[in-house]
Amino acid sequence: MEFYPNFIPIVYDHLQFKEGLRLDVVVDNQVICELKALETVNPVWEAQIISHLKLTDKLLGFLINFNVPRIRSGIRRFVN
């Protein structure tokens, strides 16, 4: 199985599953960015990026929604 920076393998009880979590964007192998383009932001996406930060031991993540009049109002920052 090949590993890419935007792929998180799922390991449970020393078993590794072929499926994994695929991240939208990983910047410099340090920052996770989840990209959306919807009118309303679902709270599940916020929980998702927090989980991704914990699973990867990364410190910084962004949830970016492009369906807003000003892009700065569509950016949410998360710190692990």
Secondary structure, 3 states (H helix, E strand, C coil): CCCCCCEEEEEECCEEEEEEEECCEEECCCEEEEEECCCCCCHHHHHHHHHHHHHHCCCEEEEEECCCCCHHHHEEEEEC
